[in-house]
Amino acid sequence: MMTIPERYRIPIVALVALVLVLAAGGAIVLVGGGGPAASSSPSASAAPSPTDPGATPESAVRAFFDAYSQARKTDDPSLVVPFVTSTSSSAYLSAAGFLNGEKAVGKASITTVLRLDNMQTVLSGTSASVSFDYIEGGYNISATTGQPLETPTVLPTAKVVAVVKRIGERWLVDSYQSQ
């Protein structure tokens, strides 16, 4: 049986988790389709305000992935709660599932690179689809000692689509998936 080197295990687990989350999100989107017709033009949202991360679909997505990055240091999924539609949303369940899996094996992560580039937004009533290039890098640490378990690595760019919903005056992430 082929053994996967230790340094590749976490990125592979992260990639598999992201693919599963995205597949689940895609299924939810397909099943929940039939809403208002989507606008074919990108949104003309203003630049995100640092004081209101839910002001635009784009700022909501950035805030969610920033919180997820921070949560990976401690494997604490509660850090993403302010940026998701609910704790039963696909976005929350995906993040919590990955973080709890890491915690179970005594690992956490330090993110050294986090970029969401080439964002494009399609609005459809009170929901929006935000597509972007996701670039992430970092390394795994021992959850108990904080000591690095590997050298920093930048993962290949992933194409991601996040579905956000407007709840009141805020945009919140409901799901995301890699394409």
N, C-alpha and C positions, 0 to 999 in steps of 0.2 A: 504494500500500500504506500502511495506517495505521501510524504509528510510536507506540509506547508511551513516554510520558515516563519518563525515567531514574528518577525517584523512585518510580514504581509498579512497576518491574520486579522488584525483590527481593521485595516483598510478594506479587506475583503468582506468582513462582517458588516462594516458600515455601508459598503456598496450594495450588498445583498439586502440589508435593511431598507436602504433608500429605494431600491427597485421594488421591493414588496410593498412599501408605503405608496409608491407611485402607482403601482398596479391596483392597489385597493382604492386609491383616490380616483383612478380612471374608471373603475367599475362603478363607483359612487356617482361620478359625473355622468356616465352613460345611463345609469338607471334613473338618475334624477333629472335627466334632460327634459326638454319640452317647455322650458321657461320662455321668457321674452326673447325675441330675436336679438342676436348679438350685433353690436356696432362693429363695423369693419375697420374703423380708424382708431389709431392709438389715442389714448387719453391725453389731454392737455393739462395734466396735473402739475401743480406748482411743485417746486423743490420741497422735499420733506423738511418739516420743522423739527428740530431736536426736542422741542417741548411737547409735541403731539405726534407720536409715532403712528397713530392711526388716522392721520389727516388725509392721506391718499392711499390708493391700493399699493403703490410702490413702497411708500414709507412703512406700511404695515408688514409687507414681506421682508424688508430690510430689518425691521425691529424683531420679527419672529426669528430670523436666522441668526441675528446677533445674540438674542437671548438663548437660542439653542446652543450656540458656540460657548457662551458663558456657562450654561448648564452642564456641558460636557466636562468641565473642570471638577465638578462635585457629583455628577450623575443625579442632579436634582431637577426633575421635570417640572416642578412648580414654577421655575423661572420663565417658562414659555406661556403659562396660563394667561397673563394679561394680553397676549397677542393672538389668541385663538378664539374661535367662536364658542367653544365649550370643551370641557374635558372628555366629552364623548366624540369630539371631532376626529377625523382621520389624521389631521396634522398633529394634534396632541397625542393621540394614541401611538402614532409612529415614533414621535420623539421620546415619549415615555418608555415605549417598548425597547428602543435602542439603549437608552440610558440605564434602564433596569437590567438589561442584559450585560452591559459593561460592569455595572455594580456587582452583579452576581459572580463575575470572574475576577473581581478585585482590580479593575482597571478604570481609568478616567483618561481624559484627553486634554491637551493644551493646543489651542488653535493659534497658529502663527500667521496664517494667511486666510483671509475670508473676503472674497469679492463676489459681488453680484453685478455682472456687466450686461450690457445690451438689453436692458429691460424694455419690453413692449407690453402694453396693456390694452385689452379689449374689454370695454364696458358692456354690461347687459343688465340694465335696471339696477338692482341693488347688489349685484355681484359683478365680479371682474375676473378675468384670467390674465395673470401676469407671467410672461415667459422671460427667461433670462439664462445667461451662462453662469454657472455656479463653480467658482474656483475655491478650493479649500486645501489647506495644508496644516501640518502640525505633527504631533507625536503623542504616543500613549505614555501614561505614567502609572505608577502603582497608586491605587486609591488610598492605601494605608500610609505609605511613606512619602508620596509625592515625587519619588525618584523616577527619572526617565527610564522607559523600557525599550526605547528605540531612538533612532536619530530622526530629526524632522524630515517629512516628505510632503511634497505637493502632489495631490491626486490629479488625475486627468480632469479636464473641464467637463462638466455634466450640463446638459440642456435640461432645465427644470421648468415646469409650469405649476404655478400656485393659483388656487382658486380662493379669492377673498370675498367676504360678504360685508355689506354695510349694515351695521346694527346701531341704530340711533345715529349719532354723528361720527362714529368711528368705523374704520375698515379693519377687519380681523381675518386672519388666515383660517380657512376651513380645511384645506387639503393641499398637498403638493405631490408631484411625481416627476421622475426623470423620463425623458423621452428617448 
